[in-house]
Amino acid sequence: MPTLNVNGKSREYDAEAETPLLWVLREQLGLTGTKYGCGVAQCGACTVHVDGEAVRSCVRPVGSVGANAKIVTIEGLSPDGSHPLQKAWVALDVPQCGYCQTGMIMAAAALLRSTPKPTDAEIETAMTNLCRCGTYNRVRAAIKVAAGGGDAKPAGLAIEHVAADTTEGSAT
């Protein structure tokens, strides 16, 4: 049975060589953080890393990924959400519906690996993922926050979280 190195572990799978990597990750390995969006490599919801490069897994045949290639999914980026990008995403309330955000984070992580302090132009060029909710300004700000060490104040989008009053009769 063929194997893949996913998130640092050797995992067996049973699929035809032309099966998209996305479906092996989701259906056979149970890694559902990687999303199906368009199926034609346009939206980026399916972005994962293969040997450190961001790839669209919906069109990448599993047979083209060698057993020694290192695949990283959103689950392997940081299992506890402590990656600087994940922290920045939370600090700036980046997602609205959230569907595309795992692919966005994976694309941003690849960008920061190659360009630790990206300019707006570099972010625009690298971030080709689509977001139907239009969170692009927050995505850019979160990338800058992560690149800058985590301080959300300079991003100008810092959100103050206030607990809602849930007592009966209160207006919330």
N, C-alpha and C positions, 0 to 999 in steps of 0.2 A: 504494500500500500504506500502511495507517495506521502511525503511529509513537507510541511512548511515550518519555518522558524517564525513564530508569531509572538510578539511581546516577550521575547527571550525564551520561549519554550518550543520544543519540537512537537508539532501536532500532525497527526495523520488525518487524511481526508480521502473521500471516495467520490471522484467526479471526473468527467471527461476533461481532457487537456484544454479544450476551448471554452469551458465554463468560466464565466467572469469570476475573478477573485472575490468580488463583493459577495456573491452568493455562497461561496465556500466559507468566507468569514462569518456571514450572518446565519446561514442555514445549517452548516455542519459544525462550526466551531462555537456558535452561540454568541458571537461578538456583535451585538446589534447596535452598538453606538455608531457604526458606519452606516449611513443611510442611502437608500435608493432614491434618486431624484428624477433624473431624466433618462438614464440608460444610454446616453450618447456622449458622455464626457464633457458636457457643457456647463452643468450647474455646480459641480464640485462637492455635493453633499456626500459623495462616496470617497473623498480624499483620504488616503492612508500614506504612510511612508514605506518605500521599498529601498533598502540600503541608503536611507537618509534623504531620499528624493520624494517630493510629493507627487503621487500618481493618482489618477482617477481609476478606482478599482472596478467600476462598472463595465469598462471596456478592456481591462487588462486580463488576458486569458491566464487562468491559474497555471497552465502548463508552461507559460513563459517566465514564471518565477521559480528560480532554482531552489533546491532544498536548503542551500546555505545562505540564500538571500535573507536579510533581516527585515521583516515586516513589523511595523508598529501601527497599531490602531489607536483610537482615542482612549481605549481602556488601558493601553500600555504606555501612553504618554505620561500619565501620572494616575495611578489607581485611586489615590486619595484626594485628587483635585488640587494638589499643591504646586503644579507647574505654574510658573509666573503668568503665562497666558490665561490659564483657567482662573487664577486669582483676579487678574485684570478684568476678565469677562464678567465675573461676579461683582467686582467693585463698581463697574460702570453700567451694570444692568444691560449688557449688550443684547441678549436675545429678546425677541418678542415672541414669536411662535416657537423659535428654537430649533426648528427642523434642520436648517442648514449649518448650524453653529459648530457641530463637531468637525465637519469638513473645513469650515473657516479656520478653526483653531489649528487643525493639522497643517493647512496651507501656511498659516502665520508662523507656526513652529519651524517649518522648513525655511521660510524667509529669514527668521531671526538666526537660524543656524548659519546661513550663508552671509547674512548682512545684519550684524548685531545692533546697529543703530540706523535703521532705514529712514530715508527721507519720505515725505509725502509722495513724491514721484515714484520712488522705489516700491512703496506700499501699493500704489495704484497699479503699477506694472505687474507685481507679483500676485496680487489678490484678484484672481479672475473668477472666484466663486460668486454665484448668484444668490441673492437674498430677496425673496418676494416681499418681505416686510420693510426692506430699505434701511437696514441698520448699518450701512457703510460708514457713516461718520463715527459711530460708536466702535465699530471694528477697528478703524484707523486709530482712534484714541486709545483703545485697549492695547493695540500693538505697541504704540509709543510708551504707554505705561509699563508694559512688560520689558521693553527695551531700556527703559530708564530706571529700572530697579524696583518698580512697584508703587511709586508715589502717584496716586490718582489726582491729586490737586492740580498739577500743571495741565492735565488733560482738559480741564474746564467742564467735565461731565460728571464730577463726583456726585453721587447720589446719597442723600442722608436717609437711612432706613429708619422709619418710625413705626413702633408697634401700634397696631390698631386697637382701639378700645372696644372690647367685645362684650362689655357689660350690657345687660338688657336695657333698652330705652336710649342707648347712646346713638348719636348720629355718626356713622362711619362711612 
